[in-house]
Amino acid sequence: MRLCPQLRPLKFNGNHVRLQPENQADPSHAGLYIHVPFCVRKCVYCDFYSITDLDRIEAYVQGLQKEMALTEAAGLAFDTVYLGGGTPSVLGPEHLEAILGAVSDCFCLSSRPEVTLEANPNTVCRDRVASWMACGVNRINIGVQSFDDTRLAFLKRLHSGKQAHCAIRSVRTAGMNNVGLDLIYGLPDQRPEEWLDDLKEAVQYAPEHLSCYMLTYEQGTPLYRLYKQGRVRALEEDRVRALFDLTVGFLTDMGYEQYEISNFSQEKIFRSRHNQKYWDHTPYIGLGPSAHSFREKKRSWNHADLTRYLAELAQGHLPVESFEILNRSQLMLETVYLGLRTSTGIRIDRFKERFHVDFYEYFDEAFEELDRRGLQGLVAYSPEQYVLTDEGRAFADAVASVFAAYVLDADGHRNRSTA
């Protein structure tokens, strides 16, 4: 067990795992992401690495334990553990216990970490949820995507709408009080009333968190091939925008706060503490095939192949495929893009502390360009922050692209490629 000054190491027994009162991103604590690359069947839209050979789970768990033992995390304390995939809920209780036990042994954890497990509805029952909680899971994110069987069939999801309802009820009856639901909108020919039905079905369970993602056509996926072949037609941009506006309006009326473009929570305590780390460049370590890590200016990623991943570990090597060192302009670009996606926006003091320039002075020409394009009314600003308005969040990429054109490279030249 690695002990940290002023931090009590976590024992994954379920009784000591509670969320801190204000579940905000804490830049002094890192995040730990564990990629579980197993699915019973891949969905047509998903471009995350996964395989369907569940017989390899045991070898994967053993490899993951080796990677943890090899990972250098000196100086880092972690307050989030996130098991994503893939489908982490296909793991047996013994596998989850082994993984989280190794986490507790190998990493310095805060006394109240957020421990999230992603689950697909067809793998959820009350007893399984109870076993996850006994291992230390205190937050469950269910990939519902839709409650409509026709839309689920289009997405090639294994569960039915009835199973989605049963899964949510099972999680609740097991005693889980921090539940997130994932939904997807913008499917071909989707009508507003159809999407509203999904939202209404979701909020009847009062989930603490909702993630509403627009369907995307990622290169390399079966859905992308269908799109390129003309067999699937993407929903028109203005109709997607209407669904976005519908989402924000309805969930706001239902008492949810939109704290990021696609993410809503009942209260600050129920925001995804882990995901906030990705948006503000807090360090995080990724474990498992294809997982990414970020610390200071270095971003690295593991081999997106379980066989290669295990072979590297068998040789006593970390399974890192490659890495990049981000320069000042790249970090600044990401800070703007990611910051504009959140309700916090760009913190003026943190921007100056990090880049040693005044945000408003540095981007003076960008503000003029926003005025010329008629976009300045989509933002609110003060000496403390620069943030998109509720209306402006639908145009986050357009606003960010203007800023990107005025980021200077190492030689003091504008970033013409984004102008």
C-alpha positions in Angstrom: 0.0 0.0 0.0 1.3 3.4 -1.0 0.6 6.0 1.7 0.3 9.7 1.0 0.8 12.6 3.4 -2.6 13.7 4.8 -4.4 11.1 2.8 -5.9 7.9 4.0 -5.5 4.9 1.6 -8.8 3.5 0.4 -9.9 0.0 1.3 -12.4 -1.2 -1.3 -14.9 -2.6 1.1 -17.9 -0.5 0.2 -18.3 1.0 3.6 -15.7 3.7 3.3 -16.4 4.9 -0.2 -18.4 8.1 -0.2 -18.2 11.2 -2.3 -16.7 14.4 -1.0 -19.4 17.1 -0.3 -18.4 19.3 -3.3 -17.7 17.0 -6.2 -15.8 19.5 -8.3 -12.6 18.8 -10.3 -9.6 19.0 -8.1 -6.4 19.9 -10.0 -4.3 18.6 -7.1 -5.6 15.1 -7.5 -5.2 12.9 -10.6 -7.6 10.6 -12.3 -7.2 6.9 -13.0 -8.9 5.4 -16.1 -9.1 1.7 -16.7 -10.1 0.5 -20.2 -12.0 -2.8 -20.2 -11.9 -3.9 -23.8 -14.6 -6.5 -23.8 -18.1 -6.4 -25.4 -20.6 -9.1 -26.1 -21.1 -7.4 -29.4 -19.8 -4.1 -30.8 -22.3 -1.3 -31.6 -22.2 0.1 -35.1 -21.3 3.6 -34.1 -18.5 2.8 -31.5 -14.9 3.4 -32.4 -13.4 2.6 -29.0 -11.2 -0.5 -29.0 -13.0 -3.7 -27.9 -13.1 -7.4 -28.6 -15.8 -10.0 -28.2 -13.6 -12.9 -26.9 -14.6 -13.0 -23.3 -12.4 -16.0 -22.6 -9.4 -13.6 -22.5 -10.7 -11.6 -19.5 -8.5 -13.6 -17.0 -5.4 -12.9 -19.0 -6.4 -9.2 -19.4 -6.8 -8.8 -15.6 -3.4 -10.4 -14.9 -1.9 -8.0 -17.5 -3.6 -5.1 -16.0 -2.1 -5.9 -12.6 1.3 -6.1 -14.1 0.8 -2.7 -15.8 -0.2 -1.2 -12.5 2.9 -2.5 -10.8 5.1 -1.1 -13.5 3.4 2.3 -13.7 5.3 5.2 -12.1 2.9 7.5 -10.3 5.2 9.2 -7.8 3.9 12.5 -6.7 0.3 11.8 -7.8 -2.7 11.3 -5.5 -5.9 10.0 -7.2 -9.4 10.9 -6.3 -11.2 9.2 -9.2 -11.2 5.7 -10.7 -13.2 5.2 -13.9 -13.7 1.8 -15.5 -14.8 2.4 -19.1 -14.9 0.3 -22.2 -15.9 -1.7 -23.9 -18.3 -3.1 -21.3 -16.8 -3.2 -17.8 -20.0 -4.8 -16.5 -19.1 -8.1 -18.2 -16.4 -8.5 -15.6 -17.1 -11.1 -12.9 -17.1 -9.9 -9.3 -13.8 -11.7 -8.7 -12.2 -9.8 -11.6 -13.5 -6.5 -10.4 -12.3 -7.2 -6.9 -8.8 -8.1 -8.2 -8.6 -5.0 -10.3 -9.7 -2.6 -7.6 -7.6 -4.4 -5.1 -4.5 -3.8 -7.2 -5.5 -0.1 -7.6 -5.6 0.2 -3.8 -2.2 -1.5 -3.5 -0.4 0.4 -6.3 -1.7 3.9 -6.2 -2.2 6.6 -3.6 -5.9 7.3 -3.2 -7.8 10.0 -1.5 -10.1 9.0 1.4 -13.3 9.7 -0.7 -12.6 8.8 -4.3 -15.3 8.7 -7.0 -15.3 5.1 -8.4 -17.3 4.8 -11.6 -18.2 1.6 -13.5 -19.9 1.7 -16.9 -22.6 -0.8 -17.5 -24.8 -2.0 -20.3 -28.4 -2.8 -19.4 -28.3 -6.4 -20.5 -25.5 -7.1 -17.9 -27.2 -5.5 -14.9 -29.1 -7.2 -12.1 -29.5 -6.4 -8.5 -27.1 -9.0 -7.2 -24.4 -7.9 -9.6 -24.8 -4.2 -8.6 -24.5 -5.2 -5.0 -21.3 -7.0 -5.8 -19.9 -4.0 -7.6 -20.7 -1.8 -4.6 -19.1 -4.3 -2.2 -15.9 -3.9 -4.3 -16.0 -0.1 -3.9 -18.0 1.2 -6.8 -20.0 4.3 -5.8 -21.1 5.6 -9.2 -22.7 3.6 -12.0 -23.1 4.9 -15.6 -25.6 2.9 -17.6 -25.4 3.0 -21.4 -29.1 3.2 -22.2 -28.8 5.2 -25.4 -32.6 4.9 -26.0 -35.7 3.3 -24.6 -37.1 2.7 -28.0 -36.6 -0.8 -29.5 -36.4 0.5 -33.1 -33.7 3.0 -32.3 -31.8 0.4 -30.2 -31.9 -2.0 -33.2 -30.5 0.6 -35.5 -27.6 1.2 -33.1 -27.2 -2.6 -32.8 -27.6 -2.5 -29.0 -28.1 -5.8 -27.3 -30.7 -4.7 -24.8 -34.3 -3.7 -25.3 -36.2 -0.8 -23.9 -37.7 -3.1 -21.2 -34.2 -4.2 -20.2 -33.1 -0.6 -19.9 -36.0 0.1 -17.5 -35.2 -3.1 -15.5 -31.5 -2.2 -15.3 -32.2 1.2 -13.8 -34.6 -0.2 -11.3 -32.1 -2.9 -10.3 -29.4 -0.3 -9.7 -31.8 1.7 -7.5 -33.1 -1.2 -5.5 -29.5 -2.3 -4.8 -29.0 1.0 -3.1 -26.9 3.0 -5.6 -27.6 6.7 -5.1 -25.3 8.0 -7.8 -26.5 6.9 -11.2 -25.7 8.3 -14.6 -27.6 7.5 -17.9 -26.1 7.9 -21.4 -28.5 8.8 -24.3 -27.9 9.3 -28.0 -29.8 11.7 -30.2 -29.6 12.8 -33.8 -30.4 9.4 -35.4 -31.5 9.4 -39.0 -35.0 10.9 -39.4 -35.4 11.3 -35.6 -38.3 13.6 -34.8 -38.3 15.9 -31.8 -41.1 14.1 -30.1 -39.2 10.8 -30.4 -36.2 12.3 -28.6 -38.4 14.0 -26.0 -39.9 10.6 -25.2 -36.5 9.2 -24.4 -35.7 12.2 -22.2 -39.0 11.8 -20.3 -38.4 8.1 -19.8 -35.0 8.9 -18.4 -35.9 11.6 -16.0 -38.7 9.6 -14.4 -36.0 7.7 -12.6 -34.4 11.0 -11.4 -30.9 10.0 -12.4 -28.2 12.1 -10.8 -26.4 12.5 -14.1 -27.3 12.5 -17.8 -25.0 12.5 -20.8 -26.7 13.3 -24.0 -24.5 12.7 -27.0 -25.1 13.5 -30.7 -24.7 10.5 -33.0 -21.4 10.8 -34.9 -20.2 8.9 -37.9 -16.6 7.8 -36.9 -14.3 6.6 -39.6 -13.7 2.9 -39.4 -17.0 2.0 -37.8 -19.8 0.0 -39.6 -22.1 3.1 -39.3 -19.5 5.2 -41.2 -19.3 2.6 -44.0 -23.1 2.6 -44.3 -23.1 6.4 -44.4 -20.4 6.5 -47.1 -22.4 3.9 -49.1 -25.4 6.1 -48.9 -27.4 3.5 -47.0 -27.7 5.7 -44.0 -28.4 9.4 -44.2 -27.2 11.7 -41.4 -29.8 14.0 -39.8 -29.6 17.5 -41.1 -27.5 20.0 -39.0 -30.5 22.3 -38.3 -32.6 19.4 -37.0 -29.7 18.2 -34.8 -29.4 21.8 -33.5 -33.2 21.7 -32.7 -32.8 18.5 -30.8 -29.8 20.0 -28.8 -32.0 23.0 -27.9 -34.8 20.7 -26.9 -32.4 18.8 -24.7 -31.1 21.8 -22.8 -34.5 23.3 -22.4 -36.2 20.2 -21.1 -33.5 19.1 -18.7 -33.2 22.7 -17.4 -36.9 22.7 -16.7 -36.4 19.3 -14.9 -33.8 20.8 -12.6 -30.6 19.7 -14.3 -27.6 21.9 -14.8 -25.7 21.7 -18.1 -22.1 21.9 -16.8 -20.6 20.8 -20.2 -22.0 20.6 -23.7 -23.2 17.0 -23.4 -23.4 16.6 -19.6 -26.1 17.4 -17.1 -26.3 16.9 -13.3 -28.8 17.5 -10.6 -26.3 19.2 -8.3 -22.6 19.9 -8.4 -21.9 16.9 -6.2 -23.2 14.7 -9.0 -21.0 16.1 -11.8 -18.5 13.5 -13.2 -15.5 14.4 -11.2 -13.4 12.2 -13.4 -14.4 13.6 -16.7 -13.8 17.1 -15.5 -10.1 16.2 -15.4 -10.0 15.8 -19.1 -11.5 19.2 -19.7 -9.0 21.2 -17.5 -5.7 19.3 -18.1 -5.6 17.7 -14.7 -3.2 14.7 -14.8 -4.7 11.3 -15.4 -3.2 7.8 -16.0 -4.9 5.4 -18.4 -4.5 1.6 -18.0 -5.5 -1.2 -20.4 -5.3 -1.5 -24.2 -5.8 1.8 -26.0 -5.9 3.9 -22.8 -4.5 7.4 -22.8 -2.5 9.2 -20.1 -1.7 12.9 -19.6 0.7 14.5 -17.2 2.1 18.0 -17.5 2.8 18.4 -21.2 3.0 14.7 -22.1 0.2 12.6 -23.6 0.8 8.9 -24.2 -1.4 6.0 -25.3 -1.2 2.2 -25.0 -1.4 -0.3 -27.9 -4.9 -0.7 -29.1 -4.5 -4.5 -29.3 -4.9 -6.9 -26.4 -2.3 -9.4 -27.8 0.3 -6.7 -28.3 -0.6 -5.2 -24.9 0.0 -8.5 -23.1 3.1 -9.3 -25.0 4.8 -6.0 -24.0 3.9 -6.7 -20.3 5.2 -10.2 -20.5 8.6 -8.7 -21.5 8.4 -6.4 -18.5 7.7 -3.3 -20.6 4.9 -0.8 -20.3 2.5 -1.3 -23.2 2.9 2.3 -24.5 2.5 2.6 -28.3 3.5 6.2 -28.5 3.5 9.7 -27.0 3.5 13.4 -27.8 4.8 16.4 -26.0 2.4 19.3 -26.3 3.9 22.7 -27.0 2.5 26.0 -25.6 0.2 26.7 -28.5 -1.3 23.2 -28.5 -2.0 23.5 -24.8 -3.5 26.9 -25.3 -5.7 25.6 -28.1 -7.0 22.8 -26.0 -7.6 25.1 -23.0 -9.8 27.3 -25.2 -11.7 24.5 -26.9 -12.3 22.5 -23.7 -13.0 25.5 -21.6 -15.7 26.8 -23.9 -17.5 23.5 -23.6 -18.0 23.9 -19.9 -20.3 26.1 -17.8 -17.1 27.3 -16.0 -15.7 28.6 -19.2 -12.1 29.9 -19.4 -10.8 31.0 -16.0 -8.9 34.2 -16.6 -6.6 33.9 -13.6 -5.7 30.3 -14.4 -5.1 31.2 -18.0 -2.6 33.9 -17.0 -1.0 31.6 -14.4 -0.4 28.9 -17.0 0.5 30.9 -20.1 1.9 34.1 -18.6 -0.3 36.3 -20.7 -3.5 38.2 -20.2 -6.4 36.4 -21.9 -8.2 39.5 -23.1 -5.0 41.2 -24.3 -3.7 38.1 -26.1 -7.0 37.5 -28.0 -7.8 41.1 -28.7 -8.0 40.5 -32.4 -10.1 37.4 -32.0 -12.7 39.4 -30.2 -12.8 41.8 -33.1 -13.2 38.9 -35.5 -16.1 37.5 -33.4 -17.8 40.9 -33.7 -17.4 40.9 -37.4 -18.9 37.5 -37.6 -21.8 38.4 -35.3 -20.7 35.9 -32.7 -19.8 38.1 -29.8 -23.3 38.0 -28.4 -22.9 34.3 -27.8 -20.4 34.9 -24.9 -20.5 36.4 -21.5 -17.3 37.8 -19.9 -16.0 39.3 -16.8 -12.6 39.8 -15.1 -12.9 36.3 -13.7 -14.1 34.2 -16.7 -15.0 34.0 -20.4 -17.9 31.7 -20.9 -20.5 30.9 -23.6 -24.1 31.8 -22.9 -26.8 29.1 -22.9 -27.5 29.9 -26.6 -23.8 30.1 -27.4 -23.0 26.5 -26.4 -24.6 25.3 -29.6 -21.9 27.2 -31.4 -18.9 26.3 -29.2 -16.9 24.9 -32.1 -17.5 28.0 -34.3 -16.4 30.4 -31.5 -13.4 28.2 -30.6 -12.2 28.1 -34.2 -11.9 31.9 -34.2 -9.7 31.8 -31.2 -7.6 29.0 -32.7 -6.7 31.3 -35.6 -5.1 33.8 -33.2 -3.0 31.4 -31.2 0.7 32.1 -31.9 3.2 29.3 -32.6 6.7 29.1 -31.2 7.9 31.6 -33.8 5.2 34.1 -33.0 3.2 33.4 -36.1 -0.6 33.0 -36.2 -2.0 29.5 -36.6 -3.1 30.0 -40.2 -4.2 26.4 -40.6 -7.3 27.2 -38.5 -8.0 30.6 -39.8 
